[in-house]
Amino acid sequence: MSQNRSSQSTSRAVIAQLAQPSRLADQHPVAARFIYALRVIALHDNAGRDPVPELAARLGGVEIAAKALALAQAVKCTWPEDVHVSRFCCGLLSHDEETIGAMIGCAVARDPSGFDATVKGLIRPDRIDRLWECVLDLAIAELGAQ
């Protein structure tokens, strides 16, 4: 019976944690810039416009813009459902944005096992390597530009 109470307590703690959205400001700078770029891409997609010129201007170059767009496409192709992004001006993250931020944080730290743990059960195993490569490409481009 005490094991059941412990399980219920753990479940409540997980649910409470999920109810508290993460903040964009708490993300690694590379992750925050990509989440920002993801929101720009979503805004342009909804308007039927090409996001590359604005991404290049906001991210500081065509190479980083191209890597961000490639990662956005990889996420779109590998994610199990449509990616939910918060509004452009919102400082809070959706659960998808939080997961993407964690993936990028792992790439910046060159932690493939952390990346695997982040996406385990979310992304099909045959798609993880492609996603890792795109995340790593963006991280390298961002860190090389600094």
Secondary structure, DSSP 8 states (H G I E B T S, - for coil): -HHHHHHHHHHHHHHHHHHS--BGGGS-HHHHHHHHHHHHHHHHHHHT---HHHHHHHHTSHHHHHHHHHHHHHHHHHSSS------TT-SB--HHHHHHHHHHHHHHTT-HHHHHHHHTTTS-HHHHHHHHHHHHHHHHHHHHH-
